[in-house]
Amino acid sequence: MASAVFRSLRSPRVLIALGMILAVACCAVFAGWIAPHDPSDQNLLAILQPPAWADGGDLNYPLGTDSLGRCVLSRLIYGARTAMLVALFASLGAMIIGTVLAHVSGYFGGAVDWLIGRLVDVWMSFPPVILSLILMVGLGVGLSKVILAIVLVDWTRFCRVLRSEVLIVTRHDYVAAAGSSASAIGRPSSARCCRRRRRC
Protein backbone atom coordinates (compact mmCIF):
# COMPACT_ATOMS: atom_id res chain seq x y z
CA MET A 1 0.00 0.00 0.00
CA ALA A 2 2.74 2.43 0.97
CA SER A 3 4.76 1.62 -2.15
CA ALA A 4 1.73 2.29 -4.36
CA VAL A 5 1.25 5.68 -2.69
CA PHE A 6 4.90 6.59 -3.21
CA ARG A 7 4.72 5.55 -6.87
CA SER A 8 1.65 7.73 -7.34
CA LEU A 9 3.42 10.72 -5.79
CA ARG A 10 6.11 10.48 -8.47
CA SER A 11 3.54 11.24 -11.16
CA PRO A 12 3.45 14.92 -12.22
CA ARG A 13 -0.29 14.74 -12.74
CA VAL A 14 -0.87 13.53 -9.19
CA LEU A 15 1.36 16.27 -7.80
CA ILE A 16 -0.46 18.93 -9.83
CA ALA A 17 -3.84 17.64 -8.63
CA LEU A 18 -2.66 17.59 -5.00
CA GLY A 19 -1.36 21.14 -5.40
CA MET A 20 -4.72 22.33 -6.72
CA ILE A 21 -6.60 20.63 -3.89
CA LEU A 22 -4.19 22.12 -1.34
CA ALA A 23 -4.63 25.60 -2.86
CA VAL A 24 -8.43 25.37 -2.69
CA ALA A 25 -8.24 24.04 0.89
CA CYS A 26 -5.97 26.93 1.93
CA CYS A 27 -8.39 29.43 0.37
CA ALA A 28 -11.27 27.82 2.27
CA VAL A 29 -9.45 27.86 5.63
CA PHE A 30 -7.77 31.26 5.37
CA ALA A 31 -10.42 33.09 3.33
CA GLY A 32 -10.76 35.81 5.98
CA TRP A 33 -7.07 36.72 5.62
CA ILE A 34 -6.61 36.14 1.88
CA ALA A 35 -9.71 37.87 0.46
CA PRO A 36 -9.14 41.59 -0.20
CA HIS A 37 -12.78 42.50 0.56
CA ASP A 38 -15.83 41.16 2.30
CA PRO A 39 -17.71 39.07 -0.31
CA SER A 40 -21.01 40.75 0.57
CA ASP A 41 -19.80 44.36 0.45
CA GLN A 42 -21.34 46.33 -2.38
CA ASN A 43 -19.85 49.33 -4.14
CA LEU A 44 -22.44 50.69 -6.53
CA LEU A 45 -19.90 53.20 -7.86
CA ALA A 46 -17.70 50.37 -9.13
CA ILE A 47 -20.13 47.96 -10.75
CA LEU A 48 -19.03 45.65 -13.57
CA GLN A 49 -15.42 46.74 -13.46
CA PRO A 50 -13.01 44.73 -15.64
CA PRO A 51 -10.01 42.86 -14.19
CA ALA A 52 -7.06 44.91 -13.00
CA TRP A 53 -4.93 44.12 -16.08
CA ALA A 54 -7.60 45.33 -18.52
CA ASP A 55 -8.29 48.91 -19.54
CA GLY A 56 -10.28 50.65 -16.82
CA GLY A 57 -9.40 48.04 -14.21
CA ASP A 58 -8.73 48.78 -10.55
CA LEU A 59 -5.98 47.17 -8.46
CA ASN A 60 -8.38 47.10 -5.52
CA TYR A 61 -10.47 44.58 -7.48
CA PRO A 62 -7.97 42.21 -9.16
CA LEU A 63 -10.68 40.21 -10.97
CA GLY A 64 -13.17 43.05 -11.31
CA THR A 65 -16.63 43.40 -9.80
CA ASP A 66 -20.09 42.01 -10.50
CA SER A 67 -23.36 43.83 -11.22
CA LEU A 68 -23.66 44.87 -7.57
CA GLY A 69 -20.10 46.10 -7.21
CA ARG A 70 -18.92 43.07 -5.19
CA CYS A 71 -15.33 41.87 -5.52
CA VAL A 72 -15.22 38.79 -7.75
CA LEU A 73 -11.92 37.53 -6.29
CA SER A 74 -13.23 37.72 -2.73
CA ARG A 75 -16.38 35.86 -3.68
CA LEU A 76 -14.33 33.14 -5.38
CA ILE A 77 -12.10 32.72 -2.33
CA TYR A 78 -15.02 32.52 0.09
CA GLY A 79 -16.81 30.22 -2.34
CA ALA A 80 -14.04 27.67 -1.80
CA ARG A 81 -15.49 27.02 1.67
CA THR A 82 -18.85 26.04 0.22
CA ALA A 83 -17.23 23.95 -2.50
CA MET A 84 -15.06 22.04 0.00
CA LEU A 85 -17.99 21.43 2.35
CA VAL A 86 -20.19 20.09 -0.43
CA ALA A 87 -17.43 17.92 -1.90
CA LEU A 88 -16.41 16.47 1.48
CA PHE A 89 -19.81 15.71 3.01
CA ALA A 90 -21.52 14.67 -0.24
CA SER A 91 -18.73 12.19 -1.07
CA LEU A 92 -18.66 10.88 2.50
CA GLY A 93 -22.43 10.42 2.64
CA ALA A 94 -22.60 8.69 -0.75
CA MET A 95 -19.71 6.41 0.25
CA ILE A 96 -21.37 5.38 3.52
CA ILE A 97 -24.75 4.58 1.94
CA GLY A 98 -23.21 2.80 -1.05
CA THR A 99 -20.81 0.78 1.13
CA VAL A 100 -23.51 -0.40 3.54
CA LEU A 101 -25.89 -1.47 0.76
CA ALA A 102 -23.07 -3.14 -1.19
CA HIS A 103 -22.04 -5.23 1.81
CA VAL A 104 -25.63 -6.16 2.61
CA SER A 105 -26.24 -7.14 -1.01
CA GLY A 106 -23.05 -9.17 -1.36
CA TYR A 107 -23.29 -10.85 2.03
CA PHE A 108 -26.91 -12.02 2.01
CA GLY A 109 -27.29 -12.59 -1.75
CA GLY A 110 -30.52 -14.05 -3.09
CA ALA A 111 -33.58 -11.82 -3.02
CA VAL A 112 -31.79 -9.09 -1.09
CA ASP A 113 -29.05 -8.90 -3.71
CA TRP A 114 -31.61 -8.90 -6.53
CA LEU A 115 -33.66 -6.13 -4.91
CA ILE A 116 -30.68 -3.85 -4.27
CA GLY A 117 -29.29 -4.58 -7.74
CA ARG A 118 -32.56 -3.60 -9.42
CA LEU A 119 -32.75 -0.46 -7.29
CA VAL A 120 -29.27 0.53 -8.44
CA ASP A 121 -30.16 -0.17 -12.10
CA VAL A 122 -33.32 1.93 -11.93
CA TRP A 123 -31.55 4.76 -10.10
CA MET A 124 -28.68 4.84 -12.61
CA SER A 125 -31.06 4.83 -15.58
CA PHE A 126 -31.85 8.50 -14.88
CA PRO A 127 -29.35 11.12 -16.12
CA PRO A 128 -27.51 12.45 -13.04
CA VAL A 129 -28.16 16.12 -13.84
CA ILE A 130 -31.88 15.59 -14.43
CA LEU A 131 -32.17 13.48 -11.27
CA SER A 132 -30.35 16.14 -9.24
CA LEU A 133 -32.70 18.85 -10.49
CA ILE A 134 -35.76 16.74 -9.66
CA LEU A 135 -34.43 16.08 -6.16
CA MET A 136 -33.63 19.77 -5.64
CA VAL A 137 -37.20 20.70 -6.57
CA GLY A 138 -38.53 18.19 -4.06
CA LEU A 139 -36.04 18.86 -1.27
CA GLY A 140 -35.94 22.65 -1.50
CA VAL A 141 -33.05 25.09 -1.43
CA GLY A 142 -30.10 25.31 0.93
CA LEU A 143 -26.60 23.92 1.31
CA SER A 144 -27.76 20.83 3.20
CA LYS A 145 -30.31 20.09 0.47
CA VAL A 146 -27.62 20.30 -2.20
CA ILE A 147 -25.44 17.86 -0.27
CA LEU A 148 -28.38 15.48 0.22
CA ALA A 149 -29.27 15.61 -3.48
CA ILE A 150 -25.68 14.74 -4.48
CA VAL A 151 -25.62 11.89 -1.95
CA LEU A 152 -28.85 10.45 -3.33
CA VAL A 153 -27.46 10.59 -6.87
CA ASP A 154 -23.91 9.27 -6.32
CA TRP A 155 -24.40 6.41 -3.85
CA THR A 156 -25.08 3.98 -6.70
CA ARG A 157 -21.51 4.31 -8.03
CA PHE A 158 -20.03 3.15 -4.73
CA CYS A 159 -22.63 0.41 -4.33
CA ARG A 160 -22.06 -1.18 -7.74
CA VAL A 161 -18.26 -1.26 -7.50
CA LEU A 162 -18.10 -2.47 -3.90
CA ARG A 163 -20.78 -5.11 -4.42
CA SER A 164 -18.64 -6.83 -7.04
CA GLU A 165 -15.68 -6.80 -4.65
CA VAL A 166 -17.78 -8.29 -1.86
CA LEU A 167 -18.97 -11.07 -4.16
CA ILE A 168 -15.36 -11.87 -5.12
CA VAL A 169 -14.27 -12.03 -1.49
CA THR A 170 -17.17 -14.26 -0.41
CA ARG A 171 -16.10 -16.87 -3.00
CA HIS A 172 -12.62 -17.28 -1.50
CA ASP A 173 -11.75 -20.52 0.23
CA TYR A 174 -11.06 -18.91 3.58
CA VAL A 175 -14.68 -17.72 3.73
CA ALA A 176 -15.86 -21.31 3.28
CA ALA A 177 -13.34 -22.41 5.90
CA ALA A 178 -14.67 -19.84 8.33
CA GLY A 179 -18.20 -21.12 7.73
CA SER A 180 -17.07 -24.71 8.33
CA SER A 181 -15.33 -23.69 11.54
CA ALA A 182 -18.44 -21.92 12.74
CA SER A 183 -20.49 -25.02 11.99
CA ALA A 184 -18.03 -27.19 13.94
CA ILE A 185 -18.44 -25.11 17.08
CA GLY A 186 -22.20 -25.15 16.93
CA ARG A 187 -23.15 -22.19 14.72
CA PRO A 188 -24.74 -23.76 11.61
CA SER A 189 -26.38 -20.49 10.65
CA SER A 190 -22.99 -19.03 9.67
CA ALA A 191 -22.24 -22.04 7.51
CA ARG A 192 -25.60 -21.73 5.78
CA CYS A 193 -24.88 -18.05 5.10
CA CYS A 194 -21.52 -19.00 3.62
CA ARG A 195 -23.01 -21.67 1.33
CA ARG A 196 -25.71 -19.26 0.22
CA ARG A 197 -23.11 -16.63 -0.71
CA ARG A 198 -21.10 -19.16 -2.72
CA ARG A 199 -24.18 -20.14 -4.71
CA CYS A 200 -25.01 -16.51 -5.61
C-alpha positions as CSV (number, residue, x, y, z in Angstrom):
1,M,0.0,0.0,0.0
2,A,2.7,2.4,1.0
3,S,4.8,1.6,-2.2
4,A,1.7,2.3,-4.4
5,V,1.2,5.7,-2.7
6,F,4.9,6.6,-3.2
7,R,4.7,5.5,-6.9
8,S,1.6,7.7,-7.3
9,L,3.4,10.7,-5.8
10,R,6.1,10.5,-8.5
11,S,3.5,11.2,-11.2
12,P,3.5,14.9,-12.2
13,R,-0.3,14.7,-12.7
14,V,-0.9,13.5,-9.2
15,L,1.4,16.3,-7.8
16,I,-0.5,18.9,-9.8
17,A,-3.8,17.6,-8.6
18,L,-2.7,17.6,-5.0
19,G,-1.4,21.1,-5.4
20,M,-4.7,22.3,-6.7
21,I,-6.6,20.6,-3.9
22,L,-4.2,22.1,-1.3
23,A,-4.6,25.6,-2.9
24,V,-8.4,25.4,-2.7
25,A,-8.2,24.0,0.9
26,C,-6.0,26.9,1.9
27,C,-8.4,29.4,0.4
28,A,-11.3,27.8,2.3
29,V,-9.5,27.9,5.6
30,F,-7.8,31.3,5.4
31,A,-10.4,33.1,3.3
32,G,-10.8,35.8,6.0
33,W,-7.1,36.7,5.6
34,I,-6.6,36.1,1.9
35,A,-9.7,37.9,0.5
36,P,-9.1,41.6,-0.2
37,H,-12.8,42.5,0.6
38,D,-15.8,41.2,2.3
39,P,-17.7,39.1,-0.3
40,S,-21.0,40.8,0.6
41,D,-19.8,44.4,0.5
42,Q,-21.3,46.3,-2.4
43,N,-19.8,49.3,-4.1
44,L,-22.4,50.7,-6.5
45,L,-19.9,53.2,-7.9
46,A,-17.7,50.4,-9.1
47,I,-20.1,48.0,-10.7
48,L,-19.0,45.7,-13.6
49,Q,-15.4,46.7,-13.5
50,P,-13.0,44.7,-15.6
51,P,-10.0,42.9,-14.2
52,A,-7.1,44.9,-13.0
53,W,-4.9,44.1,-16.1
54,A,-7.6,45.3,-18.5
55,D,-8.3,48.9,-19.5
56,G,-10.3,50.6,-16.8
57,G,-9.4,48.0,-14.2
58,D,-8.7,48.8,-10.5
59,L,-6.0,47.2,-8.5
60,N,-8.4,47.1,-5.5
61,Y,-10.5,44.6,-7.5
62,P,-8.0,42.2,-9.2
63,L,-10.7,40.2,-11.0
64,G,-13.2,43.0,-11.3
65,T,-16.6,43.4,-9.8
66,D,-20.1,42.0,-10.5
67,S,-23.4,43.8,-11.2
68,L,-23.7,44.9,-7.6
69,G,-20.1,46.1,-7.2
70,R,-18.9,43.1,-5.2
71,C,-15.3,41.9,-5.5
72,V,-15.2,38.8,-7.7
73,L,-11.9,37.5,-6.3
74,S,-13.2,37.7,-2.7
75,R,-16.4,35.9,-3.7
76,L,-14.3,33.1,-5.4
77,I,-12.1,32.7,-2.3
78,Y,-15.0,32.5,0.1
79,G,-16.8,30.2,-2.3
80,A,-14.0,27.7,-1.8
81,R,-15.5,27.0,1.7
82,T,-18.8,26.0,0.2
83,A,-17.2,24.0,-2.5
84,M,-15.1,22.0,0.0
85,L,-18.0,21.4,2.4
86,V,-20.2,20.1,-0.4
87,A,-17.4,17.9,-1.9
88,L,-16.4,16.5,1.5
89,F,-19.8,15.7,3.0
90,A,-21.5,14.7,-0.2
91,S,-18.7,12.2,-1.1
92,L,-18.7,10.9,2.5
93,G,-22.4,10.4,2.6
94,A,-22.6,8.7,-0.8
95,M,-19.7,6.4,0.2
96,I,-21.4,5.4,3.5
97,I,-24.7,4.6,1.9
98,G,-23.2,2.8,-1.0
99,T,-20.8,0.8,1.1
100,V,-23.5,-0.4,3.5
101,L,-25.9,-1.5,0.8
102,A,-23.1,-3.1,-1.2
103,H,-22.0,-5.2,1.8
104,V,-25.6,-6.2,2.6
105,S,-26.2,-7.1,-1.0
106,G,-23.0,-9.2,-1.4
107,Y,-23.3,-10.8,2.0
108,F,-26.9,-12.0,2.0
109,G,-27.3,-12.6,-1.7
110,G,-30.5,-14.1,-3.1
111,A,-33.6,-11.8,-3.0
112,V,-31.8,-9.1,-1.1
113,D,-29.1,-8.9,-3.7
114,W,-31.6,-8.9,-6.5
115,L,-33.7,-6.1,-4.9
116,I,-30.7,-3.8,-4.3
117,G,-29.3,-4.6,-7.7
118,R,-32.6,-3.6,-9.4
119,L,-32.8,-0.5,-7.3
120,V,-29.3,0.5,-8.4
121,D,-30.2,-0.2,-12.1
122,V,-33.3,1.9,-11.9
123,W,-31.5,4.8,-10.1
124,M,-28.7,4.8,-12.6
125,S,-31.1,4.8,-15.6
126,F,-31.8,8.5,-14.9
127,P,-29.4,11.1,-16.1
128,P,-27.5,12.4,-13.0
129,V,-28.2,16.1,-13.8
130,I,-31.9,15.6,-14.4
131,L,-32.2,13.5,-11.3
132,S,-30.4,16.1,-9.2
133,L,-32.7,18.8,-10.5
134,I,-35.8,16.7,-9.7
135,L,-34.4,16.1,-6.2
136,M,-33.6,19.8,-5.6
137,V,-37.2,20.7,-6.6
138,G,-38.5,18.2,-4.1
139,L,-36.0,18.9,-1.3
140,G,-35.9,22.6,-1.5
141,V,-33.0,25.1,-1.4
142,G,-30.1,25.3,0.9
143,L,-26.6,23.9,1.3
144,S,-27.8,20.8,3.2
145,K,-30.3,20.1,0.5
146,V,-27.6,20.3,-2.2
147,I,-25.4,17.9,-0.3
148,L,-28.4,15.5,0.2
149,A,-29.3,15.6,-3.5
150,I,-25.7,14.7,-4.5
151,V,-25.6,11.9,-1.9
152,L,-28.9,10.4,-3.3
153,V,-27.5,10.6,-6.9
154,D,-23.9,9.3,-6.3
155,W,-24.4,6.4,-3.8
156,T,-25.1,4.0,-6.7
157,R,-21.5,4.3,-8.0
158,F,-20.0,3.1,-4.7
159,C,-22.6,0.4,-4.3
160,R,-22.1,-1.2,-7.7
161,V,-18.3,-1.3,-7.5
162,L,-18.1,-2.5,-3.9
163,R,-20.8,-5.1,-4.4
164,S,-18.6,-6.8,-7.0
165,E,-15.7,-6.8,-4.7
166,V,-17.8,-8.3,-1.9
167,L,-19.0,-11.1,-4.2
168,I,-15.4,-11.9,-5.1
169,V,-14.3,-12.0,-1.5
170,T,-17.2,-14.3,-0.4
171,R,-16.1,-16.9,-3.0
172,H,-12.6,-17.3,-1.5
173,D,-11.7,-20.5,0.2
174,Y,-11.1,-18.9,3.6
175,V,-14.7,-17.7,3.7
176,A,-15.9,-21.3,3.3
177,A,-13.3,-22.4,5.9
178,A,-14.7,-19.8,8.3
179,G,-18.2,-21.1,7.7
180,S,-17.1,-24.7,8.3
181,S,-15.3,-23.7,11.5
182,A,-18.4,-21.9,12.7
183,S,-20.5,-25.0,12.0
184,A,-18.0,-27.2,13.9
185,I,-18.4,-25.1,17.1
186,G,-22.2,-25.2,16.9
187,R,-23.1,-22.2,14.7
188,P,-24.7,-23.8,11.6
189,S,-26.4,-20.5,10.7
190,S,-23.0,-19.0,9.7
191,A,-22.2,-22.0,7.5
192,R,-25.6,-21.7,5.8
193,C,-24.9,-18.1,5.1
194,C,-21.5,-19.0,3.6
195,R,-23.0,-21.7,1.3
196,R,-25.7,-19.3,0.2
197,R,-23.1,-16.6,-0.7
198,R,-21.1,-19.2,-2.7
199,R,-24.2,-20.1,-4.7
200,C,-25.0,-16.5,-5.6
